[in-house]
């Protein structure tokens, strides 16, 4: 800081000014107006005014270096704010930026840029697309405008986004392989257990073309879809993904992506965990060689009759982990005392089976808690079925296996056995009783010889990959998709994939204490107001979550006022 004097016809005005950077250019701002020499004399007391002024300036510079300088902000109630001048900026993205640079995504962008020699800033474009996907999810055009809310303004135009997306698509495999190496340096990846799942995303565009094809929609929408296959590591961090046409059998999506991981990531020994829908015999056999293993859920209803009967028999063969004793657990369906005693226990029975030359271990578990959960879900569906009957709004075509209309039966005859004038609808108790047989039961197949406890533990973490898809669809608003060209579609999902990885690391840093909506809304609301072109004032509610963010990431944005100099330090720190 330094002193500036301004001479007028009759007086000399004194002010303390400081250097700042505005819109990438060096300029100055007034830190404090001191007024005329007479006003300085009043503050100096018995000291010579100019000597006092020199000492005061020196004191301010020392305090600024120590970040202890108090700031008095003066506002004029008669002065209108400037037109078209932005004064509020989001700083929540800085925590995402810290992870972005830890993963060296900037260096990945630099390598791609060196190969293509284009003029636009790929790193700026990709980073803004990622931060915006998490905090301000919207179309690419809207993203450009929304990214101007960030403290660091975008240095590109929409045309640059359109030119960058095909480049991102072209380097899809390179980005994933480099990112894996960098992430392993940042935080050791658990690549001994891999989770795989597949979902689909719909388009607003109705015509089929390329990746955009009609297929079995998981959301029961009559729109073209694409499929996304996703691998996640044992710690819940996304590992790799691929996009396939919407009409592809999802069971056939696993092997190509897994082969790519084995090759590009240099994987060898690992366990692949999937749900029953992806557990084809071909996929199981694929992971029954070269030191690979599998754990997959198994539909008890689809087991061969003798295996199904054995699984449904609650009277014999059931064990508790760590014990050789066998149990008759049939009374756990009705005996309230026993239910309470064993509420937190998981019983199991197991056997080795051979299907088409594939030796695998069938493990069936029983849990009171799971039994109660299934019963609760079914009762809710039965109530919905009753409501459908009562309101006479019956369209018996079922959309999926969980449709409550499966509990409605149709009678076309009267109680006397005569042909009825119209169909009679009622709740199908036989269907309810049949489904109740499976309450509390859960099965997996595996070629692992590990303990039942370990296998159950591995399988339980499958929810994280399902949660990842929910976050992308709901919180990141990754669908509907508005792109039509395949390269743009893939580029869209690359940014979603990278956003998911960065978000997951933020979640892990926060010890998984908060939900996705809590974290994202907090980051979105973390704004700062620029005052006097020199300082920033936080304009958000300080909470336990904001405290945890600052503690875990090692910088703070929640001081009452932050100088431009310290803002620069924070920005530099987020890019280390």
C-alpha positions as CSV (number, residue, x, y, z in Angstrom):
1,X,0.0,0.0,0.0
2,X,1.0,3.6,-0.6
3,X,-0.2,7.2,-0.2
4,X,-1.8,9.0,-3.1
5,X,-2.3,12.8,-3.1
6,X,-4.9,14.5,-5.2
7,X,-4.6,18.3,-5.7
8,X,-7.7,20.4,-6.3
9,X,-8.0,24.2,-6.6
10,X,-8.0,24.8,-2.9
11,X,-6.9,21.6,-1.1
12,X,-4.9,18.5,-1.2
13,X,-6.7,15.2,-0.6
14,X,-4.9,12.2,0.8
15,X,-5.8,8.5,0.4
16,X,-4.2,5.1,0.9
17,X,-4.3,2.9,-2.2
18,X,-3.3,-0.6,-3.0
19,X,-2.5,-2.6,-6.2
20,X,-5.1,-5.2,-7.3
21,X,-5.7,-7.4,-10.3
22,X,-9.0,-6.8,-12.1
23,X,-10.1,-8.8,-15.1
24,X,-6.5,-10.0,-15.5
25,X,-5.0,-6.4,-15.5
26,X,-3.1,-4.6,-12.8
27,X,-4.8,-1.6,-11.4
28,X,-5.3,0.2,-8.0
29,X,-8.1,0.7,-5.6
30,X,-8.6,3.1,-2.7
31,X,-8.1,1.3,0.6
32,X,-8.9,4.3,2.8
33,X,-9.8,8.0,2.1
34,X,-8.0,10.1,4.7
35,X,-9.3,13.5,3.5
36,X,-7.5,16.8,3.8
37,X,-4.4,17.6,5.8
38,X,-6.6,19.2,8.5
39,X,-8.5,15.9,9.0
40,X,-5.1,14.1,9.3
41,X,-4.1,16.6,11.9
42,X,-7.1,15.7,14.0
43,X,-6.1,12.0,13.9
44,X,-2.4,12.7,14.5
45,X,-3.0,14.6,17.8
46,X,0.3,16.1,19.0
47,X,2.3,14.2,16.3
48,X,3.4,16.0,13.1
49,X,0.7,15.0,10.5
50,X,2.9,13.7,7.7
51,X,5.1,11.8,10.2
52,X,1.9,10.2,11.6
53,X,0.8,9.4,8.1
54,X,4.1,7.7,7.3
55,X,3.9,5.6,10.5
56,X,0.2,4.8,9.9
57,X,1.0,3.5,6.4
58,X,3.9,1.4,7.7
59,X,1.6,-0.1,10.4
60,X,-1.1,-1.0,7.8
61,X,1.5,-2.7,5.6
62,X,2.7,-4.8,8.5
63,X,-0.8,-5.8,9.5
64,X,-1.6,-6.7,5.9
65,X,1.3,-9.0,5.8
66,X,0.1,-10.6,9.0
67,X,-3.5,-10.7,7.7
68,X,-4.6,-8.7,10.8
69,X,-5.7,-5.5,9.2
70,X,-9.3,-4.3,10.0
71,X,-11.3,-2.9,7.1
72,X,-13.9,-0.2,7.3
73,X,-16.3,-0.3,4.4
74,X,-18.3,2.8,3.8
75,X,-21.5,2.8,1.9
76,X,-23.5,5.7,0.5
77,X,-27.3,5.3,1.0
78,X,-27.9,7.8,-1.8
79,X,-25.6,6.1,-4.4
80,X,-27.1,3.6,-6.8
81,X,-25.0,0.5,-7.5
82,X,-23.2,0.3,-10.9
83,X,-25.1,-1.2,-13.8
84,X,-24.1,-4.6,-15.2
85,X,-21.3,-5.0,-12.7
86,X,-20.9,-8.5,-11.1
87,X,-20.1,-8.3,-7.4
88,X,-21.0,-11.8,-6.1
89,X,-18.9,-14.8,-6.9
90,X,-19.1,-18.5,-6.1
91,X,-16.1,-20.0,-4.2
92,X,-17.6,-23.4,-3.4
93,X,-16.0,-24.7,-6.6
94,X,-12.5,-24.1,-5.1
95,X,-12.8,-27.4,-3.2
96,X,-13.6,-29.2,-6.4
97,X,-10.7,-27.4,-8.0
98,X,-8.3,-28.7,-5.3
99,X,-9.2,-32.3,-6.2
100,X,-9.1,-31.5,-10.0
101,X,-5.5,-30.4,-9.7
102,X,-4.5,-33.1,-7.3
103,X,-5.6,-35.6,-10.0
104,X,-3.4,-33.6,-12.4
105,X,-6.3,-33.2,-14.9
106,X,-4.6,-29.9,-15.9
107,X,-1.5,-31.9,-17.0
108,X,-3.7,-34.3,-18.9
109,X,-5.2,-31.4,-20.8
110,X,-1.8,-30.0,-21.5
111,X,-0.7,-33.3,-23.0
112,X,-3.7,-33.4,-25.3
113,X,-3.2,-29.7,-26.3
114,X,0.4,-30.4,-27.2
115,X,-0.8,-33.1,-29.7
116,X,-3.4,-30.9,-31.3
117,X,-1.9,-27.4,-31.1
118,X,-5.3,-25.7,-30.8
119,X,-5.6,-22.2,-29.5
120,X,-8.4,-22.5,-26.9
121,X,-7.7,-23.4,-23.3
122,X,-8.8,-27.0,-22.9
123,X,-8.0,-27.1,-19.2
124,X,-10.2,-24.0,-18.5
125,X,-13.1,-25.5,-20.6
126,X,-12.9,-29.0,-19.0
127,X,-12.6,-27.7,-15.5
128,X,-15.5,-25.3,-15.8
129,X,-17.6,-28.1,-17.4
130,X,-16.9,-30.3,-14.5
131,X,-17.4,-27.7,-11.7
132,X,-20.6,-26.6,-13.3
133,X,-21.9,-30.2,-13.8
134,X,-21.7,-30.6,-10.0
135,X,-22.7,-27.1,-8.8
136,X,-24.8,-25.6,-11.7
137,X,-25.9,-28.5,-13.9
138,X,-27.3,-27.4,-17.2
139,X,-26.9,-27.5,-20.9
140,X,-23.5,-26.6,-22.4
141,X,-24.7,-23.2,-23.6
142,X,-26.2,-22.4,-20.2
143,X,-23.0,-23.8,-18.5
144,X,-21.0,-21.0,-20.1
145,X,-23.2,-18.4,-18.5
146,X,-23.4,-20.1,-15.2
147,X,-19.6,-20.6,-15.0
148,X,-19.3,-16.8,-14.9
149,X,-20.6,-17.0,-11.3
150,X,-17.2,-18.6,-10.3
151,X,-14.6,-16.4,-8.8
152,X,-12.3,-17.2,-11.7
153,X,-14.1,-16.2,-14.9
154,X,-14.1,-18.5,-18.0
155,X,-11.6,-17.6,-20.6
156,X,-13.5,-19.1,-23.6
157,X,-16.6,-18.7,-25.7
158,X,-19.3,-21.3,-26.6
159,X,-17.7,-22.0,-29.9
160,X,-14.6,-23.2,-28.0
161,X,-16.8,-25.7,-26.0
162,X,-18.1,-27.1,-29.3
163,X,-14.6,-27.5,-30.6
164,X,-13.3,-29.0,-27.4
165,X,-15.9,-31.7,-26.9
166,X,-14.9,-33.8,-30.0
167,X,-11.3,-33.6,-28.7
168,X,-12.3,-34.8,-25.3
169,X,-14.2,-37.7,-26.9
170,X,-11.2,-38.6,-29.1
171,X,-9.1,-38.9,-26.0
172,X,-11.6,-40.7,-23.8
173,X,-9.4,-43.8,-23.2
174,X,-6.3,-41.7,-22.7
175,X,-8.0,-39.5,-20.1
176,X,-9.3,-42.5,-18.2
177,X,-5.9,-44.3,-18.1
178,X,-3.9,-41.2,-17.2
179,X,-6.5,-40.3,-14.5
180,X,-6.2,-43.8,-13.0
181,X,-2.4,-43.4,-12.7
182,X,-2.7,-39.9,-11.2
183,X,-5.5,-40.9,-8.8
184,X,-3.4,-43.9,-7.5
185,X,-0.7,-41.4,-6.6
186,X,-3.2,-39.1,-4.9
187,X,-5.0,-41.7,-2.9
188,X,-4.1,-45.5,-3.2
189,X,-6.9,-47.2,-5.2
190,X,-8.4,-50.5,-4.0
191,X,-8.2,-52.3,-7.3
192,X,-8.6,-55.8,-5.8
193,X,-12.4,-55.5,-5.7
194,X,-14.2,-54.0,-8.7
195,X,-17.9,-53.3,-8.9
196,X,-19.7,-53.1,-12.3
197,X,-23.1,-52.0,-13.2
198,X,-25.0,-50.7,-16.2
199,X,-27.7,-48.1,-16.6
200,X,-29.2,-46.1,-19.4
201,X,-30.0,-42.4,-20.1
202,X,-32.8,-41.1,-22.3
203,X,-32.9,-38.5,-25.0
204,X,-35.5,-35.9,-25.8
205,X,-34.8,-36.5,-29.5
206,X,-37.0,-39.3,-30.8
207,X,-35.1,-40.4,-33.9
208,X,-32.7,-43.3,-33.7
209,X,-29.1,-42.7,-34.8
210,X,-25.7,-44.1,-33.8
211,X,-25.5,-44.6,-30.1
212,X,-29.1,-43.3,-29.7
213,X,-31.3,-46.4,-30.0
214,X,-34.5,-47.7,-28.6
215,X,-34.0,-50.3,-25.9
216,X,-35.2,-51.4,-22.5
217,X,-35.4,-48.2,-20.5
218,X,-34.8,-48.6,-16.8
219,X,-37.1,-45.6,-16.2
220,X,-39.8,-47.1,-18.5
221,X,-39.6,-44.1,-20.9
222,X,-40.6,-44.4,-24.5
223,X,-37.5,-42.6,-25.7
224,X,-34.2,-43.6,-27.3
225,X,-31.5,-44.4,-24.9
226,X,-27.7,-45.0,-24.5
227,X,-26.2,-47.3,-22.0
228,X,-23.4,-46.5,-19.6
229,X,-21.3,-49.3,-18.1
230,X,-19.3,-48.2,-15.1
231,X,-16.6,-49.9,-13.0
232,X,-16.0,-48.7,-9.5
233,X,-13.1,-49.6,-7.2
234,X,-13.4,-51.2,-3.7
235,X,-13.4,-47.7,-2.1
236,X,-16.3,-46.5,-4.0
237,X,-14.3,-44.3,-6.5
238,X,-15.3,-44.6,-10.2
239,X,-12.7,-46.4,-12.2
240,X,-13.7,-46.6,-15.9
241,X,-16.8,-46.3,-18.1
242,X,-18.0,-46.8,-21.6
243,X,-21.0,-45.8,-23.6
244,X,-22.8,-48.3,-25.8
245,X,-25.9,-48.2,-28.0
246,X,-29.3,-48.3,-26.2
247,X,-30.3,-51.6,-27.8
248,X,-27.2,-53.5,-26.6
249,X,-27.7,-56.4,-24.2
250,X,-26.3,-55.1,-21.0
251,X,-24.7,-58.4,-20.1
252,X,-22.5,-58.0,-23.2
253,X,-21.1,-54.7,-22.0
254,X,-19.0,-56.0,-19.1
255,X,-16.3,-58.0,-20.9
256,X,-15.1,-55.3,-23.4
257,X,-14.7,-52.7,-20.7
258,X,-13.1,-55.1,-18.3
259,X,-10.6,-56.2,-21.0
260,X,-9.7,-52.5,-21.6
261,X,-9.1,-52.0,-17.9
262,X,-6.8,-55.1,-17.8
263,X,-4.8,-53.7,-20.7
264,X,-4.7,-50.0,-20.0
265,X,-4.6,-50.1,-16.2
266,X,-2.4,-53.2,-16.1
267,X,-4.7,-55.1,-13.8
268,X,-4.3,-58.8,-13.1
269,X,-5.9,-60.2,-9.9
270,X,-9.2,-58.8,-8.8
271,X,-12.8,-59.7,-7.8
272,X,-15.7,-58.4,-10.0
273,X,-19.0,-57.9,-8.1
274,X,-22.2,-57.4,-10.1
275,X,-26.0,-57.7,-9.7
276,X,-28.0,-60.7,-11.1
277,X,-28.9,-58.8,-14.3
278,X,-25.2,-58.8,-15.4
279,X,-24.4,-62.3,-14.1
280,X,-24.6,-64.2,-17.3
281,X,-22.8,-67.6,-17.4
282,X,-20.5,-66.1,-20.0
283,X,-19.5,-63.3,-17.6
284,X,-19.0,-65.7,-14.7
285,X,-16.8,-67.9,-16.8
286,X,-14.8,-64.9,-18.0
287,X,-14.0,-64.0,-14.4
288,X,-13.2,-67.6,-13.5
289,X,-9.7,-67.5,-15.1
290,X,-6.3,-65.8,-14.9
291,X,-6.6,-65.2,-11.2
292,X,-9.9,-63.3,-11.5
293,X,-12.9,-64.0,-9.3
294,X,-16.5,-63.0,-9.2
295,X,-19.3,-62.3,-6.7
296,X,-22.8,-61.9,-8.1
297,X,-26.3,-61.7,-6.7
298,X,-28.4,-64.7,-7.6
299,X,-32.2,-64.7,-8.0
300,X,-33.5,-67.5,-5.7
301,X,-36.7,-67.7,-7.9
302,X,-34.5,-68.5,-10.9
303,X,-32.6,-71.3,-9.3
304,X,-33.2,-74.9,-10.3
305,X,-36.1,-76.4,-8.4
306,X,-34.0,-78.5,-6.0
307,X,-31.7,-75.6,-5.2
308,X,-34.7,-73.3,-4.8
309,X,-36.5,-75.7,-2.4
310,X,-33.3,-76.0,-0.4
311,X,-32.9,-72.3,-0.1
312,X,-36.6,-71.8,1.0
313,X,-36.3,-74.5,3.6
314,X,-35.9,-72.6,6.9
315,X,-36.0,-75.7,9.1
316,X,-32.4,-77.0,8.7
317,X,-28.9,-76.3,7.6
318,X,-28.7,-72.6,8.7
319,X,-25.5,-71.3,10.4
320,X,-24.2,-68.2,11.9
321,X,-20.7,-66.8,10.9
322,X,-18.0,-68.0,13.3
323,X,-20.1,-71.0,14.6
324,X,-20.4,-74.6,13.6
325,X,-23.9,-74.9,15.1
326,X,-26.9,-75.3,12.8
327,X,-30.3,-73.6,13.3
328,X,-34.0,-74.0,12.6
329,X,-35.0,-70.5,11.8
330,X,-38.6,-71.1,10.6
331,X,-40.0,-69.4,13.8
332,X,-38.2,-66.2,12.9
333,X,-41.1,-65.4,10.6
334,X,-43.6,-65.3,13.5
335,X,-42.0,-65.5,17.0
336,X,-41.6,-62.0,18.2
337,X,-39.2,-62.9,21.1
338,X,-36.9,-64.8,18.7
339,X,-37.2,-62.0,16.1
340,X,-35.9,-59.5,18.7
341,X,-33.1,-61.8,19.8
342,X,-31.8,-62.4,16.3
343,X,-32.7,-59.1,14.7
344,X,-29.0,-58.1,14.0
345,X,-27.9,-61.6,13.0
346,X,-27.3,-62.9,9.4
347,X,-27.9,-66.6,9.0
348,X,-26.5,-68.5,6.0
349,X,-26.3,-71.9,4.3
350,X,-24.0,-72.7,1.4
351,X,-23.1,-75.4,-1.1
352,X,-21.0,-75.8,-4.2
353,X,-22.8,-76.2,-7.5
354,X,-21.8,-77.0,-11.0
355,X,-23.5,-75.4,-14.0
356,X,-22.1,-76.1,-17.5
357,X,-18.7,-76.9,-16.1
358,X,-18.5,-73.8,-13.9
359,X,-17.9,-74.6,-10.3
360,X,-19.3,-71.9,-8.0
361,X,-20.4,-71.5,-4.5
362,X,-24.1,-70.7,-3.7
363,X,-24.5,-68.7,-0.5
364,X,-28.0,-68.0,0.7
365,X,-28.5,-65.6,3.6
366,X,-31.4,-64.8,5.9
367,X,-31.9,-61.6,7.9
368,X,-34.8,-60.5,10.0
369,X,-34.1,-56.9,9.0
370,X,-34.2,-57.7,5.3
371,X,-37.4,-59.7,5.9
372,X,-39.1,-56.7,7.5
373,X,-37.8,-54.4,4.8
374,X,-39.3,-56.6,2.0
375,X,-42.6,-57.0,3.9
376,X,-42.8,-53.2,4.3
377,X,-42.2,-52.6,0.6
378,X,-44.7,-55.2,-0.4
379,X,-47.4,-53.8,1.9
380,X,-47.0,-50.4,0.4
381,X,-47.4,-51.9,-3.0
382,X,-50.5,-53.9,-1.9
383,X,-52.0,-50.6,-0.6
384,X,-51.4,-49.0,-4.0
385,X,-53.0,-52.0,-5.7
386,X,-56.1,-51.6,-3.4
387,X,-56.3,-47.9,-4.3
388,X,-56.2,-48.8,-8.0
389,X,-59.1,-51.1,-7.5
390,X,-61.1,-48.6,-5.4
391,X,-60.6,-45.8,-7.9
392,X,-61.5,-48.1,-10.8
393,X,-58.3,-46.9,-12.6
394,X,-57.2,-50.3,-13.7
395,X,-54.9,-50.8,-16.6
396,X,-53.5,-54.3,-16.0
397,X,-50.5,-54.1,-18.3
398,X,-47.5,-54.2,-15.9
399,X,-44.5,-52.1,-16.6
400,X,-42.0,-54.1,-14.5
401,X,-41.7,-56.9,-11.9
402,X,-42.3,-54.5,-9.0
403,X,-45.5,-53.0,-10.4
404,X,-48.2,-53.1,-7.7
405,X,-50.7,-54.3,-10.3
406,X,-49.2,-57.8,-10.1
407,X,-51.2,-58.2,-6.9
408,X,-54.5,-57.6,-8.7
409,X,-56.4,-60.6,-10.1
410,X,-59.2,-60.6,-12.6
411,X,-62.4,-62.7,-12.3
412,X,-64.7,-62.9,-15.3
413,X,-67.3,-65.1,-13.6
414,X,-69.7,-64.6,-10.6
415,X,-69.6,-66.5,-7.3
416,X,-72.2,-68.8,-8.9
417,X,-69.9,-69.6,-11.7
418,X,-71.7,-67.7,-14.4
419,X,-70.2,-65.3,-16.9
420,X,-70.0,-61.8,-15.4
421,X,-71.2,-58.7,-17.1
422,X,-67.9,-57.1,-16.4
423,X,-64.5,-58.0,-15.0
424,X,-64.2,-58.2,-11.2
425,X,-60.9,-57.1,-9.7
426,X,-59.5,-58.2,-6.3
427,X,-56.3,-58.6,-4.4
428,X,-54.5,-61.8,-5.2
429,X,-53.7,-63.4,-1.8
430,X,-52.0,-66.4,-3.5
431,X,-49.5,-64.0,-5.1
432,X,-48.8,-62.3,-1.8
433,X,-48.2,-65.6,0.0
434,X,-45.9,-66.8,-2.8
435,X,-43.7,-63.7,-2.6
436,X,-43.7,-63.8,1.2
437,X,-41.8,-67.1,1.0
438,X,-38.8,-65.2,-0.1
439,X,-38.9,-62.5,2.6
440,X,-35.5,-62.1,4.3
441,X,-33.7,-64.4,1.8
442,X,-30.8,-63.2,-0.3
443,X,-28.4,-65.2,-2.5
444,X,-25.0,-64.8,-4.1
445,X,-22.8,-67.0,-6.3
446,X,-19.1,-66.8,-6.2
447,X,-15.9,-68.7,-7.0
448,X,-14.2,-67.3,-4.0
449,X,-13.3,-69.5,-1.1
450,X,-13.1,-66.7,1.4
451,X,-15.3,-66.6,4.6
452,X,-19.0,-65.9,4.3
453,X,-18.6,-62.7,6.3
454,X,-16.0,-61.3,3.8
455,X,-18.2,-62.2,0.8
456,X,-21.2,-60.6,2.4
457,X,-19.2,-57.5,3.1
458,X,-17.9,-57.3,-0.5
459,X,-21.4,-57.7,-1.9
460,X,-22.9,-55.1,0.5
461,X,-20.9,-52.3,-1.1
462,X,-22.7,-52.7,-4.4
463,X,-25.0,-49.9,-3.3
464,X,-22.3,-47.3,-3.9
465,X,-22.3,-47.9,-7.6
466,X,-26.1,-47.7,-7.7
467,X,-25.8,-44.5,-5.7
468,X,-23.3,-43.1,-8.2
469,X,-25.8,-43.5,-11.0
470,X,-28.5,-41.8,-8.9
471,X,-26.1,-38.9,-8.3
472,X,-25.4,-38.5,-12.0
473,X,-29.0,-38.7,-13.0
474,X,-30.5,-36.6,-10.2
475,X,-27.9,-34.3,-8.7
476,X,-25.8,-33.8,-11.8
477,X,-28.9,-33.8,-14.1
478,X,-27.1,-35.8,-16.7
479,X,-30.3,-36.6,-18.5
480,X,-32.2,-36.0,-20.7
481,X,-29.4,-35.8,-23.3
482,X,-29.8,-33.1,-25.9
483,X,-26.7,-33.9,-28.0
484,X,-27.2,-35.8,-31.3
485,X,-23.7,-36.6,-32.5
486,X,-22.0,-39.7,-31.0
487,X,-18.8,-37.8,-30.2
488,X,-20.7,-35.1,-28.3
489,X,-22.7,-37.7,-26.4
490,X,-19.5,-39.4,-25.3
491,X,-17.9,-36.1,-24.3
492,X,-20.9,-35.3,-22.2
493,X,-20.5,-38.5,-20.3
494,X,-16.8,-38.0,-19.9
495,X,-17.5,-34.7,-18.0
496,X,-20.2,-36.4,-15.9
497,X,-17.7,-39.3,-15.1
498,X,-14.9,-36.9,-14.1
499,X,-17.4,-34.8,-12.1
500,X,-18.5,-38.0,-10.3
501,X,-14.9,-38.9,-9.4
502,X,-14.1,-35.5,-8.1
503,X,-17.4,-35.4,-6.1
504,X,-16.6,-38.8,-4.6
505,X,-13.2,-37.7,-3.4
506,X,-14.8,-34.7,-1.8
507,X,-17.2,-37.1,-0.1
508,X,-14.4,-39.2,1.1
509,X,-12.4,-36.2,2.4
510,X,-15.5,-35.3,4.5
511,X,-15.5,-38.9,5.9
512,X,-18.8,-39.6,4.2
513,X,-20.7,-37.6,6.9
514,X,-23.0,-35.7,4.5
515,X,-25.4,-36.5,1.7
516,X,-24.9,-35.5,-1.9
517,X,-27.7,-32.8,-1.8
518,X,-26.2,-31.4,1.4
519,X,-22.7,-31.1,-0.1
520,X,-23.8,-29.8,-3.5
521,X,-26.2,-27.2,-2.1
522,X,-23.5,-26.0,0.3
523,X,-21.0,-25.6,-2.5
524,X,-23.6,-23.8,-4.6
525,X,-24.4,-21.4,-1.8
526,X,-20.8,-20.5,-0.9
527,X,-20.6,-17.0,-2.4
528,X,-18.4,-14.0,-1.8
529,X,-19.2,-10.3,-2.4
530,X,-16.5,-8.1,-3.8
531,X,-16.2,-4.8,-1.8
532,X,-14.3,-1.7,-3.0
533,X,-12.5,-3.8,-5.6
534,X,-10.0,-4.8,-2.9
535,X,-11.7,-7.2,-0.5
536,X,-14.2,-10.1,-0.4
537,X,-16.8,-10.7,2.2
538,X,-18.3,-14.2,2.6
539,X,-22.0,-14.2,1.9
540,X,-23.1,-17.7,3.1
541,X,-24.1,-19.4,6.3
542,X,-21.2,-21.0,8.2
543,X,-22.2,-24.5,9.2
544,X,-20.5,-27.7,10.4
545,X,-20.2,-28.7,6.8
546,X,-18.4,-25.5,5.7
547,X,-16.1,-25.9,8.8
548,X,-15.3,-29.5,7.7
549,X,-14.6,-28.4,4.2
550,X,-12.1,-25.8,5.3
551,X,-10.5,-28.1,7.9
552,X,-10.1,-31.0,5.4
553,X,-8.9,-28.9,2.5
554,X,-6.6,-26.7,4.4
555,X,-7.8,-23.2,3.4
556,X,-10.5,-20.9,4.6
557,X,-13.0,-18.7,2.9
558,X,-15.0,-17.8,6.0
559,X,-13.1,-14.9,7.5
560,X,-15.3,-11.8,7.9
561,X,-13.3,-10.1,5.1
562,X,-10.5,-11.5,2.9
563,X,-8.1,-9.3,1.0
564,X,-7.4,-9.8,-2.7
565,X,-3.9,-10.8,-1.7
566,X,-5.1,-13.7,0.4
567,X,-7.7,-14.7,-2.2
568,X,-4.7,-15.1,-4.6
569,X,-3.0,-17.3,-2.0
570,X,-6.1,-19.5,-1.8
571,X,-6.4,-19.8,-5.6
572,X,-2.8,-20.8,-5.8
573,X,-3.2,-23.3,-3.0
574,X,-6.1,-25.0,-4.8
575,X,-4.0,-25.6,-7.9
576,X,-1.0,-27.3,-6.2
